[in-house]
Amino acid sequence: MRHYRLPILALSLALVALVGASVRSGEPNKMSDAEREEFIRNFNRTGMDTTPGDAMLLRILVEARGAKCGVEVGSYKGFGAINMGIGFERNGGRLYTLEINPETADICRENLRKVGLEKTVTCITGDALKTLPKLEGEFDFVFIDAVKRDYFKYLKAIEPKLVPGAVIVADNTIRSAKAMQNFLGYLQDNPDYEMVTVRASLEKKDGMTIAYKIR
Ligand SMILES: C[S@@+](CC[C@H](N)C(=O)[O-])C[C@H]1O[C@@H](n2cnc3c(N)ncnc32)[C@H](O)[C@@H]1O
């Protein structure tokens, strides 16, 4: 029995050194898929977070679209961003999530770090109406989930950077339809877009609008 002790000790020391090196080099804390799903299951959700069903719909849309560069307007604590981030990581893409409240943005970043998605998802603090025009590059996925009456303004701020084939998802488009009439009307009447509103979350008794930019 005693002759096993040396290899076990050496193995433990090597493991400690490896973990230490990865922390020092700033490597993301790589959680297993199962650990991430458990983190998502145990997420301390409130009414402000996207529901698990809506978050999974977003993740599937990101993956099915093969989206490479996305933006979320309204991060809150990062529940949606984590779910979409898993999809973007699988696609080899990246997501920017925009949050006006600095304290909430810090919590979002901390949650992203906990699940090892900080290299895939970047949380930017500030008013999205100011940060959206500063984003560089082209975008193929958008999730809008902040001030309902400003949805049209968020869309117009990102629209010049949307590629043909971009997917736009907007939350709360049934219960807050009145506040975002200009946004919904624009997508409905514009021949460059196809759109549908789905009753996504039974929990929230609300829906999401999914639009596709044809050209
Ligand atoms: C419903 S929560 C977002 C939930 C999140 N998308 C999720 O999937 O869990 C709305 C968030 O939008 C943020 N917000 C409101 N106005 C904003 C603005 N102009 N720019 C950026 N974020 C904003 C709020 O502070 C809040 O955290």
The ligand as an ORCA input file, in Angstrom:
! r2SCAN-3c Opt
* xyz 0 1
  C     -35.560     42.679    -17.923
  S     -33.927     43.089    -17.452
  C     -32.929     42.158    -18.550
  C     -32.937     40.670    -18.297
  C     -31.885     39.947    -19.086
  N     -31.946     40.241    -20.504
  C     -31.959     38.447    -18.911
  O     -31.941     37.722    -19.933
  O     -32.009     37.956    -17.783
  C     -33.731     44.717    -18.104
  C     -32.352     45.327    -17.855
  O     -32.180     46.414    -18.754
  C     -31.396     47.392    -18.110
  N     -31.573     48.668    -18.828
  C     -32.604     49.544    -18.768
  N     -32.398     50.580    -19.591
  C     -31.221     50.352    -20.212
  C     -30.464     51.070    -21.180
  N     -30.897     52.218    -21.687
  N     -29.287     50.559    -21.575
  C     -28.841     49.371    -21.079
  N     -29.508     48.656    -20.158
  C     -30.692     49.137    -19.725
  C     -31.949     47.391    -16.684
  O     -31.046     48.000    -15.786
  C     -32.155     45.898    -16.448
  O     -31.027     45.325    -15.836
*
